[in-house]
Amino acid sequence: MATEQLSLTRREFLIGTATAGAGFSLGLYLPVAGATAATAELPPEVNAWVVIQPDDTVIIRIARSEMGQGTLTGLAQMVAEELECDWSRVTTEYPTPGQNLARDRVWGSFSTGGSQGIRGSHDYVRKGGAVAREMLIEAAAEAWGAAKEECSVAAGVITHRPSGRTTTYGKVAAAAAELFPPEQVTLKDPKDWKLIGKPVKRLDTLDKLTGKQVFGTDLKLPGMLNAGIRACPTFGGKLKSFDDSQVKAMPGVRAVLRVGDDAVAVVADTWWQANTALDRLPVTWDTGPNAQLDSASIERMLAEGLTAEEAFVGNENGDARAALKGAAKTVEAVYAYPYQNHATMEPMNATARWTPERCEVWCPTQNGEAALQAAAEAAGLPPTQCDVHKIHLGGGFGRRGAFHDFVTQAVAIARQLPGTPVKLLWTREEDMQHGHYHPITQCRLVGGLDDKGELVGLHVRISGQSILASVNPKWMTGGVDMFTFQGMLPDGDHAISYTVPNLLVEHAMRNPPVPPGFWRGVNVNQNAIYLECFMDELAHAAGKDPLEFRRTLMAKQPKALAVLNAVAAKAGWGKPAANGVHRGLAVCKAFASYVAACAEVSVDAKGRLKIHRIVAATDPGHAVNPQQIEAQVEGSFVYGLSALLYGECTIKDGAVEQSNFSDYPSMLIDDMPEVETIIMPSGGFWGGIGEPTIAVAAPAVLNAIFAATGKRVRRFPLKNVDLRGA
């Protein structure tokens, strides 16, 4: 048991419990100064994380965003674990980023990305539950005139052990709300967890199954209008002019508006009316400086970077170049990874209402605070006069985190219609052509083997885009985007899984005018393909089994080796597979978790690929909800394999050529392999879940394809590749 100091001053406590948030509150009770539980009609807030109603219903506030990954349930489990409440009485709600700002950021970060939902907030949300527990017990003890130490709690029922008297959280919550928090709280030892580590049912499933759940596209507000939008399709292009005379008299049309310097919107009674009018609206675009940009020119730019003299170093030990010169055998390969769209099932959308005094936005967002900032800037108001009301996301995958262009547009439209709520909904085509894409890269790898087939040197040169250079240059280190090296770094959350005696990993930064962004798994997706497929190439060149070749390089990475061994054993590596079925391996550390996969595939005489089975192992340190982890692994394979099989955005005349799922498809149910998930938490750390395993799906399948065909695939997606045997 460890006692942890809660860093909460008296001033911070007063700010956190006595400041009222303005506007739409989603049922939040924010006590005002001077108000007491006795005078308030709404249920009292024990602290920022916990509201307990008289009927013992427990409302747990969740700052992170739910987008299908299960964060809402996982975080609630963590608070409830320390709170010692009745899980069957638990429900959740979102505080708003405006309320967070008004209360001195009492809920911490609202950002939900980088698999940080749980691993980035587990400590303080558990403390929130523990503090509330101690305050509730203290309130009961005071009511009984008893010593707090004589009282205990289980499932929301407080017991005075000497007398046997009992009460419930709901009966003492009002009194607890008037107390000051304890200066110290004791968090449970993992061995004592009752909820954390258990496969409890998700709290959001029923509403989604019944259709009760409201997503951004479903939202309706009194007097609301609907907007469709068109932006210049070329990167860097502008809106030159439009002629609204042909559409302004169409049924339902209320306004035709310029939005920023690159878009035009139609506002109508219904979205169908708005979009129909947009289709008929004559628009003239200024295609800008990138109108001649195409995929071929970008490919040439990146190819030049593979051999350029200048490059940033991300990982180096020994002398890789000298080792390669002295190697008995060298192996060289060049891989290439394309632009890819996030392709969320729910297109970008936001609803905004603007007045000179206040702006409110309702939207699916991965980062409520970033959405608030975007809204305030577009509204021309200070953030204290704005707020964002989060709605469950119909997919995020990074698109709704760092970028809130859809919020900026919605507010810009609403600002031209003061007092009227306006819902902006992008078409799928608009969503496809105005994304922030998975960055395009190429990678040249050169490995050296000695006369015994041992790896003596490895040189990795990545050429391609930097996400940070576009999204947030302040996060770069001396001009270096260390995110580019995910999965190949010397240590940390994205450390390389191998010990190579002479290693050099570099990045030749090349930034075409196509906007990159964070995409589920970020750079570890392509880096795992590059490294893990090349490890297979090296093993083959050395005449060694791919598993054994890896094992010899992983002695200093026991956790990574453990997940690799687990999938190999479960899949039956070294034993005959079914007739025509072949296996491939991959291992990686990503987002602080250790992951590995073994894929089983077959390729028929016509080159048709069938992925039969993938065994996946994950060591996230602590496993909050095994059921959710299993679902996340399966879901990540859908996303990662869709990218491998089909995902490609090509550029022509300065614009993305793909427009919809017809030319940017996703996996169908018949494509999906059987997935066997091994969860092996080793304890002592908190790793991510939603993104790590996506990285090993593709290389495991690619290595299995080589085993089946003798053909190395180094350019993607597979839809462009003839898989008939070499």
C-alpha positions in Angstrom: 0.0 0.0 0.0 1.3 3.4 -0.9 0.2 6.7 0.5 0.3 9.5 -2.0 0.2 13.2 -1.3 -2.7 14.9 -3.0 -1.4 18.2 -4.4 -4.5 20.3 -3.7 -4.3 23.5 -1.8 -7.2 25.1 0.1 -7.4 27.8 -2.6 -7.5 25.2 -5.4 -10.2 23.3 -3.5 -12.3 26.4 -3.1 -11.9 27.2 -6.8 -12.8 23.6 -7.8 -15.9 23.3 -5.7 -17.3 26.9 -5.6 -17.0 28.2 -9.1 -20.1 28.0 -11.3 -19.8 27.2 -15.0 -22.0 29.2 -17.3 -24.2 27.9 -20.0 -25.3 24.4 -21.0 -24.1 22.1 -18.2 -25.1 18.6 -19.3 -26.7 18.2 -15.8 -23.5 19.1 -14.0 -24.0 20.6 -10.5 -21.4 23.3 -9.9 -22.1 24.8 -6.5 -21.8 28.6 -6.2 -20.1 30.3 -3.4 -22.3 30.5 -0.3 -24.6 27.7 -1.5 -24.9 24.6 0.7 -26.2 21.2 0.0 -29.2 22.0 2.1 -30.3 24.9 -0.1 -29.4 23.4 -3.4 -32.0 21.4 -5.2 -29.6 19.6 -7.5 -27.5 16.7 -6.1 -24.4 17.7 -4.3 -21.0 17.4 -5.7 -18.6 15.5 -3.4 -15.7 16.6 -5.6 -15.0 17.3 -9.3 -15.1 13.6 -10.2 -18.1 12.4 -8.1 -21.7 13.4 -7.8 -23.9 11.2 -5.6 -27.7 11.5 -5.8 -30.0 10.7 -2.8 -31.0 7.4 -4.4 -27.4 6.3 -4.4 -26.9 6.9 -8.1 -23.2 7.7 -8.6 -22.3 10.1 -11.4 -18.7 10.0 -12.5 -17.3 12.8 -14.6 -15.2 11.8 -17.5 -12.9 14.4 -19.2 -11.6 12.2 -21.9 -13.6 11.4 -25.0 -15.5 8.2 -25.8 -15.2 7.2 -29.4 -15.7 3.5 -29.2 -12.5 2.6 -27.5 -14.1 2.1 -24.0 -12.3 5.0 -22.2 -15.5 6.1 -20.6 -16.0 2.7 -18.9 -12.3 2.2 -18.1 -12.0 5.6 -16.4 -15.2 5.1 -14.5 -13.9 1.7 -13.3 -10.8 3.4 -11.9 -12.8 6.1 -10.0 -15.3 3.6 -8.8 -12.5 1.2 -7.6 -11.2 3.8 -5.2 -14.6 5.2 -4.4 -15.9 1.8 -3.2 -19.3 2.4 -4.7 -21.9 0.1 -6.1 -20.9 -0.4 -9.7 -24.5 -1.2 -10.7 -25.4 2.4 -9.7 -22.7 4.1 -11.7 -23.4 6.5 -14.7 -21.2 9.1 -16.3 -21.3 12.6 -17.8 -18.9 14.9 -19.6 -17.9 18.2 -18.0 -17.2 20.8 -20.5 -13.8 22.4 -21.3 -15.4 25.8 -20.4 -16.2 24.5 -16.9 -12.7 23.0 -16.7 -11.2 26.4 -17.5 -13.5 28.2 -15.0 -12.4 25.7 -12.3 -8.7 26.1 -12.9 -8.5 22.9 -15.0 -9.6 20.7 -12.1 -10.2 17.8 -14.5 -6.8 18.0 -16.1 -6.4 17.2 -19.8 -9.3 16.7 -22.1 -7.1 15.3 -24.9 -7.9 11.8 -26.0 -5.2 10.5 -28.3 -1.9 8.7 -28.3 -3.6 6.0 -26.3 -3.5 8.4 -23.3 -7.1 8.1 -22.2 -6.3 5.8 -19.2 -2.5 5.7 -19.0 -2.3 9.5 -19.0 -4.9 10.1 -16.2 -5.0 6.9 -14.1 -3.3 8.5 -11.2 -5.4 11.6 -10.6 -8.8 10.0 -11.4 -8.1 7.3 -8.9 -7.1 10.0 -6.4 -10.4 11.7 -7.2 -12.3 8.5 -6.2 -10.2 8.0 -3.1 -10.7 11.6 -1.9 -14.5 11.3 -2.4 -14.5 8.0 -0.4 -12.7 9.5 2.5 -15.0 12.5 2.6 -18.1 10.3 2.5 -16.8 8.1 5.4 -15.9 11.2 7.4 -19.4 12.6 6.9 -21.0 9.4 8.2 -18.6 9.3 11.2 -19.5 12.8 12.1 -23.2 12.1 11.9 -22.7 9.2 14.3 -20.3 11.0 16.6 -17.9 8.2 15.9 -14.2 7.9 15.0 -13.6 7.8 11.2 -11.2 4.9 11.8 -14.1 2.8 13.1 -15.9 3.0 9.8 -15.5 1.1 6.6 -17.3 1.0 3.2 -18.3 -1.6 0.6 -20.5 -1.1 -2.4 -21.5 2.4 -1.3 -22.7 1.2 2.2 -20.8 2.7 5.1 -20.6 0.6 8.3 -19.7 1.6 11.8 -18.1 -1.6 12.9 -18.4 -1.4 16.7 -22.2 -0.7 16.6 -23.2 -2.3 13.3 -24.9 0.9 12.2 -25.0 1.5 8.4 -25.8 4.3 6.0 -25.4 4.8 2.3 -23.4 7.3 0.2 -26.6 8.9 -1.0 -27.7 9.8 2.6 -24.4 11.4 3.5 -23.4 13.0 0.2 -24.8 16.4 1.1 -22.8 16.6 4.3 -19.7 15.3 2.6 -19.9 18.1 0.0 -19.3 20.6 2.8 -16.1 19.0 4.0 -12.6 19.8 3.0 -10.6 17.0 1.2 -8.0 15.0 3.1 -4.4 16.1 2.7 -3.4 12.5 2.0 -5.1 9.5 0.3 -4.1 5.9 0.1 -4.5 4.3 -3.2 -5.2 0.6 -3.3 -2.5 -2.0 -4.0 -3.2 -3.7 -7.3 -3.7 -7.0 -5.5 -6.7 -5.5 -3.8 -8.5 -4.3 -6.9 -12.1 -5.4 -7.3 -13.1 -3.6 -10.5 -9.8 -2.8 -12.2 -8.8 -5.9 -14.1 -12.3 -7.2 -14.4 -14.2 -7.6 -17.8 -17.2 -5.4 -16.8 -19.8 -4.5 -19.4 -19.4 -1.1 -21.1 -21.6 1.7 -19.8 -22.3 3.1 -23.3 -23.2 -0.1 -25.2 -27.0 -0.2 -24.5 -27.7 3.3 -25.7 -25.8 2.6 -28.9 -27.6 -0.7 -29.5 -31.0 0.9 -29.0 -30.3 4.0 -31.0 -30.7 6.3 -28.0 -27.1 7.6 -28.2 -27.0 11.0 -29.9 -24.0 11.6 -32.2 -23.1 14.9 -33.7 -25.0 14.1 -36.9 -28.1 13.3 -34.8 -28.1 16.5 -32.7 -31.2 18.7 -32.9 -31.7 22.1 -31.2 -34.8 24.3 -31.2 -34.7 26.6 -34.3 -31.6 24.9 -35.7 -30.6 25.3 -39.3 -28.4 23.0 -41.3 -25.3 23.8 -43.4 -23.4 22.1 -46.1 -20.0 23.3 -47.3 -17.5 23.2 -50.2 -13.9 24.1 -49.8 -11.4 24.5 -52.6 -10.2 21.0 -53.4 -6.6 21.9 -54.1 -4.1 22.2 -51.3 -3.5 25.9 -50.6 -6.3 27.0 -53.0 -8.9 29.7 -52.4 -12.4 30.6 -53.1 -12.5 33.2 -56.0 -16.3 33.7 -56.4 -19.7 32.1 -56.4 -23.1 33.1 -58.0 -25.9 32.5 -55.5 -28.6 33.8 -57.8 -29.3 30.3 -59.1 -29.8 28.7 -55.6 -31.0 31.3 -53.1 -34.6 30.9 -54.1 -34.5 27.0 -53.8 -36.7 25.4 -51.2 -35.5 25.8 -47.6 -32.4 27.9 -48.5 -31.8 30.6 -46.0 -28.3 31.9 -46.9 -25.3 31.4 -49.1 -22.1 32.4 -47.2 -18.4 32.8 -47.7 -16.5 30.8 -45.0 -13.0 31.9 -44.5 -11.0 32.4 -47.7 -11.4 29.0 -49.2 -15.0 27.8 -48.7 -18.7 28.5 -49.4 -21.6 27.2 -47.4 -25.3 27.0 -48.0 -27.6 27.2 -44.9 -31.1 25.7 -45.2 -33.9 24.2 -43.2 -32.5 20.7 -43.8 -29.1 19.4 -44.7 -30.4 17.7 -47.9 -31.7 21.1 -49.1 -28.4 22.7 -48.3 -26.4 20.1 -50.0 -28.7 20.0 -53.1 -28.2 23.8 -53.4 -24.5 23.4 -53.1 -24.4 20.9 -55.9 -26.1 23.5 -58.2 -24.1 26.5 -57.0 -21.7 27.9 -59.6 -18.3 28.3 -57.9 -15.0 29.6 -59.2 -11.8 28.4 -57.4 -8.4 29.9 -57.3 -6.5 26.6 -57.4 -3.3 28.3 -55.9 0.3 27.3 -56.1 -0.1 23.5 -55.8 -2.4 22.9 -58.8 0.3 20.9 -60.6 1.2 18.7 -57.6 0.8 14.9 -58.1 1.9 11.7 -56.6 4.8 11.1 -59.0 6.4 14.4 -58.0 6.0 13.6 -54.3 7.6 10.2 -54.9 10.6 11.8 -56.5 11.0 14.2 -53.6 11.0 11.4 -51.1 13.3 9.1 -53.2 15.9 11.9 -53.2 15.9 12.0 -49.4 16.9 8.3 -49.2 20.4 9.1 -50.3 20.7 12.8 -49.4 23.8 13.8 -47.3 21.8 15.6 -44.6 19.5 13.8 -42.3 18.3 14.0 -38.6 19.5 11.2 -36.3 16.9 9.5 -34.1 18.9 6.6 -32.8 22.6 5.8 -33.0 25.1 3.5 -31.4 28.4 2.2 -32.6 29.4 2.8 -36.2 26.8 1.4 -38.6 28.5 2.5 -41.8 31.8 0.9 -40.9 30.1 -2.3 -39.8 28.3 -2.5 -43.1 31.5 -2.0 -45.0 33.1 -4.9 -43.1 30.1 -7.2 -43.2 30.3 -10.6 -44.9 26.9 -10.1 -46.5 24.7 -7.0 -46.9 21.0 -6.8 -47.5 19.2 -3.7 -48.8 15.6 -2.9 -49.3 13.4 0.2 -50.0 9.9 0.4 -48.7 7.2 3.0 -49.3 4.0 3.9 -47.4 1.2 6.1 -48.9 -1.0 8.9 -47.8 -4.1 7.6 -46.0 -7.3 9.1 -44.8 -8.8 8.7 -41.3 -12.1 7.7 -42.9 -14.2 7.9 -39.7 -17.7 6.5 -40.2 -19.1 9.8 -39.0 -18.0 12.7 -41.3 -16.8 15.9 -39.7 -19.5 18.0 -38.1 -20.2 20.6 -35.5 -23.2 22.7 -34.3 -22.6 26.3 -33.2 -24.7 29.1 -31.8 -23.1 32.6 -31.7 -24.1 35.9 -30.2 -22.0 38.9 -29.5 -21.8 37.8 -25.8 -21.4 34.0 -26.1 -20.6 31.2 -28.4 -21.5 27.5 -27.8 -20.5 24.5 -29.8 -21.7 20.9 -29.8 -19.4 18.5 -31.5 -17.6 15.2 -31.4 -14.0 16.0 -30.5 -11.0 14.1 -29.2 -9.8 17.3 -27.4 -12.5 19.5 -25.9 -9.9 22.1 -24.9 -8.5 22.4 -28.4 -12.1 22.6 -29.7 -12.8 25.4 -27.2 -9.7 27.3 -28.4 -10.8 26.9 -32.1 -14.3 28.1 -31.2 -13.1 31.1 -29.3 -10.7 32.2 -32.1 -13.5 31.9 -34.7 -16.0 33.6 -32.5 -13.8 36.6 -31.8 -14.5 36.1 -28.1 -12.4 35.1 -25.1 -12.6 31.5 -24.1 -14.4 32.4 -20.9 -17.4 33.4 -23.1 -17.4 30.2 -25.1 -17.9 26.5 -24.4 -17.9 23.2 -26.1 -20.3 20.4 -25.3 -18.7 17.0 -26.2 -20.7 14.4 -27.9 -19.7 10.7 -28.4 -17.6 10.4 -31.6 -18.5 8.2 -34.5 -14.8 7.5 -34.9 -11.8 9.8 -34.3 -8.5 8.0 -35.1 -6.6 11.3 -34.6 -8.7 13.4 -37.1 -10.7 15.0 -34.4 -7.8 15.7 -32.0 -5.3 18.2 -33.3 -7.6 19.6 -36.0 -10.9 21.4 -35.5 -11.3 23.0 -38.9 -14.9 21.8 -38.8 -15.5 23.8 -35.5 -13.9 26.9 -37.0 -16.2 26.6 -40.1 -19.3 26.0 -38.0 -18.6 29.1 -35.8 -17.8 31.2 -38.8 -21.2 30.3 -40.3 -23.1 30.8 -37.1 -21.4 34.2 -36.6 -23.1 35.4 -39.8 -26.5 34.2 -38.4 -26.4 35.5 -34.8 -28.5 33.7 -32.2 -29.4 30.8 -34.6 -27.9 27.4 -34.0 -26.4 26.0 -37.2 -25.3 22.3 -37.7 -22.5 21.9 -40.2 -22.1 18.5 -41.7 -19.5 17.6 -44.3 -20.2 15.2 -47.1 -18.0 12.1 -47.3 -16.4 13.6 -50.4 -15.5 16.8 -48.5 -14.2 14.6 -45.7 -12.0 12.6 -48.0 -10.5 15.7 -49.8 -9.9 17.8 -46.8 -8.3 15.5 -44.3 -5.0 15.6 -42.5 -3.5 12.5 -43.8 -1.3 9.8 -42.5 2.1 11.0 -43.7 3.8 9.6 -46.8 7.2 8.1 -46.3 9.8 5.9 -47.9 12.5 3.9 -46.1 15.8 2.5 -47.1 17.3 -0.2 -44.9 20.7 -1.8 -45.1 21.7 -4.6 -42.8 25.0 -6.4 -42.5 25.6 -10.0 -41.5 28.8 -11.7 -40.4 29.9 -15.1 -41.6 27.8 -16.7 -38.9 24.7 -14.9 -40.0 24.7 -12.6 -37.0 23.5 -9.0 -37.5 26.5 -6.7 -37.1 25.0 -3.4 -38.4 21.8 -1.7 -39.5 21.2 1.6 -41.2 17.7 2.9 -41.5 17.0 6.0 -43.5 13.4 7.4 -43.4 12.5 10.0 -46.0 9.2 11.8 -45.7 6.9 14.1 -43.9 7.1 15.3 -40.4 3.8 15.5 -38.6 5.0 17.9 -36.0 6.5 20.4 -38.5 2.9 20.9 -39.8 0.9 20.4 -36.6 3.0 21.7 -33.8 6.6 22.7 -34.5 7.0 23.7 -30.8 7.1 20.0 -29.9 10.1 19.4 -32.1 13.6 19.0 -30.6 16.2 21.2 -32.3 14.3 20.9 -35.5 14.0 17.1 -35.2 10.6 15.4 -35.2 11.3 12.5 -32.8 7.7 11.2 -33.4 9.0 10.1 -36.8 11.2 7.5 -35.1 8.4 5.8 -33.2 9.2 2.1 -32.8 12.9 2.7 -33.5 13.9 4.9 -30.6 16.7 4.0 -28.1 14.3 4.0 -25.1 10.9 5.2 -23.9 7.4 4.4 -25.0 8.4 3.6 -28.6 11.8 1.9 -28.1 13.2 -0.5 -30.6 12.8 -4.1 -29.6 16.3 -5.2 -30.6 19.8 -4.7 -29.5 21.9 -4.0 -32.6 25.6 -3.6 -32.1 26.0 -0.9 -34.7 22.8 1.1 -35.5 21.9 4.3 -37.3 18.3 5.5 -37.7 17.8 8.8 -39.6 15.1 11.0 -41.0 15.5 13.1 -44.2 12.6 15.5 -43.7 10.6 16.1 -46.9 7.3 18.0 -46.5 5.1 18.2 -49.6 2.1 20.6 -49.3 -0.3 17.8 -48.4 -1.3 18.3 -44.7 -0.2 15.4 -42.5 -1.8 14.5 -39.2 -1.9 12.0 -36.3 -3.5 8.8 -37.6 -4.3 5.9 -35.3 -0.9 4.4 -34.4 0.9 7.4 -35.9 4.4 6.7 -37.3 4.8 3.3 -35.6 2.4 1.9 -38.3 4.9 2.2 -41.2 8.0 1.9 -39.0 6.9 -1.5 -37.7 6.4 -2.6 -41.4 9.8 -1.3 -42.3 11.7 -2.9 -39.4 9.8 -6.1 -38.9 9.6 -7.0 -42.6 13.3 -6.2 -43.0 14.1 -8.4 -40.0 12.5 -11.2 -41.9 14.6 -10.3 -44.9 17.7 -10.5 -42.8 16.7 -13.8 -41.2 16.1 -15.3 -44.7 19.4 -14.0 -45.9 21.1 -15.5 -42.9 19.4 -18.8 -43.4 17.8 -18.7 -40.0 14.3 -19.1 -38.6 12.6 -15.6 -38.3 11.7 -16.3 -34.6 15.1 -17.5 -33.6 16.8 -14.6 -35.5 14.7 -12.2 -33.5 15.3 -13.9 -30.2 19.1 -13.5 -30.5 18.6 -9.8 -30.7 16.1 -9.4 -27.8 17.9 -10.7 -24.7 17.9 -7.1 -23.2 14.2 -6.6 -24.0 12.5 -9.4 -21.9 9.0 -8.0 -22.0 9.1 -7.7 -25.8 10.5 -11.2 -26.0 7.8 -12.5 -23.8 4.9 -11.3 -26.0 6.7 -12.6 -29.1 7.2 -16.0 -27.5 3.6 -16.0 -26.4 2.2 -15.6 -29.9 4.7 -18.0 -31.4 3.6 -20.7 -28.9 -0.1 -20.0 -29.2 0.0 -20.0 -33.0 2.1 -23.2 -33.1 5.2 -21.7 -34.7 7.6 -24.4 -35.8 4.7 -26.9 -36.2 3.0 -27.5 -39.6 0.1 -25.3 -40.4 -3.0 -26.3 -42.3 -2.4 -27.1 -46.0 -1.5 -24.0 -47.9 -1.4 -21.8 -44.8 1.8 -20.0 -43.9 2.8 -17.9 -40.8 4.5 -14.6 -40.2 5.7 -12.7 -37.1 6.0 -9.2 -35.9 6.9 -7.5 -32.5 6.9 -3.9 -31.4 6.9 -1.6 -28.4 4.4 1.3 -29.0 2.7 3.7 -26.7 4.5 2.1 -23.7 2.9 -1.4 -24.4 4.6 -4.5 -25.7 2.8 -6.2 -28.6 3.4 -9.0 -31.0 1.4 -10.9 -33.6 1.5 -14.1 -35.6 -0.5 -14.2 -38.8 -1.7 -17.2 -40.8 -2.4 -16.6 -44.5 -2.9 -18.4 -47.7 -2.5 -17.1 -51.3 -4.1 -19.0 -54.1 -2.8 -19.5 -57.7 -4.6 -16.4 -58.8 -2.9 -14.2 -56.1 -6.0 -14.0 -53.9 -5.0 -13.4 -50.2 -6.9 -15.0 -47.3 -5.9 -13.9 -43.8 -7.2 -16.8 -41.7 -6.0 -16.1 -38.2 -4.0 -13.6 -36.2 -2.7 -14.4 -32.7 -1.9 -11.2 -30.8 -0.3 -10.6 -27.4 -0.3 -7.4 -25.5 1.5 -6.4 -22.3 0.0 -3.1 -21.2 1.4 -3.2 -17.7 -2.0 -3.0 -16.1 -5.1 -4.3 -17.8 -8.1 -2.2 -16.6 -10.8 -4.1 -18.6 -9.8 -7.3 -20.4 -13.0 -7.4 -22.4 -12.3 -3.9 -23.8 -8.7 -4.8 -24.5 -9.8 -7.7 -26.6 -12.3 -5.6 -28.5 -9.6 -2.9 -29.1 -7.1 -5.4 -30.4 -9.7 -6.8 -32.8 -10.8 -3.3 -33.8 -7.2 -2.2 -34.4 -6.7 -5.1 -36.8 -9.8 -4.0 -38.8 -8.3 -0.5 -39.1 -4.7 -1.6 -39.7 -5.5 -4.4 -42.2 -7.9 -2.0 -44.1 -4.9 0.3 -44.5 -2.7 -2.6 -45.6 -5.2 -4.0 -48.1 -6.8 -0.8 -49.5 -5.7 2.4 -47.9 -4.2 4.9 -50.4 -4.8 8.5 -51.2 -3.2 9.6 -54.4 -2.7 13.2 -55.6 -3.5 14.7 -59.0 -3.8 18.3 -60.0 -3.1 19.4 -56.4 -6.0 17.4 -54.9 -6.8 14.0 -53.5 -8.3 11.7 -56.1 -10.3 9.5 -53.8 -13.8 10.6 -52.9 -15.8 8.0 -51.0 -15.8 4.4 -49.9 -16.2 3.3 -53.5 -12.5 4.2 -54.1 -11.3 4.2 -50.6 -12.7 0.9 -49.2 -12.5 -0.7 -45.8 -12.4 -4.3 -44.8 -15.6 -6.3 -45.2 -16.6 -8.9 -42.7 -15.5 -11.7 -45.1 -12.0 -10.2 -45.1 -11.7 -10.3 -41.3 -9.5 -13.1 -39.8 -10.1 -14.9 -36.6 -8.3 -13.0 -33.8 -7.0 -14.7 -30.7 -6.0 -12.1 -28.1 -3.5 -12.9 -25.3 -3.5 -10.3 -22.5 -0.4 -10.6 -20.3 -0.1 -7.6 -17.9 3.2 -7.7 -16.2 2.4 -4.8 -13.8 4.5 -1.8 -12.8 3.5 0.5 -15.7 0.6 1.8 -17.7 0.6 1.2 -21.5 -1.8 2.1 -24.2 -4.3 -0.2 -25.8 -6.1 1.5 -28.7 -3.1 2.0 -31.0 -0.2 -0.4 -30.2 -1.5 -3.6 -31.8 -2.4 -1.9 -35.0 1.4 -1.7 -35.7 2.0 -5.5 -35.8 -1.0 -6.6 -37.9 0.4 -5.5 -41.2 4.0 -6.7 -40.9 2.9 -10.1 -39.5 0.6 -10.5 -42.6 3.3 -9.4 -45.0 5.9 -11.8 -43.5 3.3 -14.6 -43.9 2.7 -13.6 -47.5 6.5 -14.0 -48.1 6.4 -17.4 -46.5 3.5 -18.3 -48.8 4.7 -16.9 -52.1 8.4 -16.1 -51.8 7.5 -12.5 -52.8 8.5 -9.4 -50.7 5.9 -6.7 -50.8 7.5 -3.3 -50.1 4.9 -0.9 -51.5 1.4 -0.5 -50.3 -1.6 -1.0 -50.3 -1.9 -4.7 -51.4 -4.7 -3.9 -53.8 -2.0 -2.6 -56.2 0.2 -5.7 -55.9 0.1 -9.0 -57.8 0.6 -11.6 -55.1 1.1 -14.6 -57.3 4.3 -16.4 -56.3 7.7 -15.2 -57.2 
